[in-house]
């Protein structure tokens, strides 16, 4: 089996996965980055917080999309949660444990929505 075959097989397997599980995986990966830098300062920590910020900006954008099929009340609650996360990340020293906890809960919720 060639590398190209492996890449195609991997892509097909990922495409067949439930979209909510894929979204949960993204939250898990970003959370892993935050967890890795929880006790650190410097560029790696800044990068992990920036990745989390990009994730939540993408979430808010998706929630505001008129074609989003989640119930309005759920979308509004998630936007509100995202803004709380953004405010925390705007702090000089964001509470990484708080960010991790929120991301883990969202990932668990997404994984449970099958």
Secondary structure, DSSP 8 states (H G I E B T S, - for coil): --HHHHHHHHHHHHHHS-HHHHHHHHHHHHHHHHHHTTT--SHHHHHHHHHHHHHHHHHHHHHHSTT--S-HHHHHHHHHHHHHHHHHHHSTT--HHHHHHHHHHHHHHHHT--
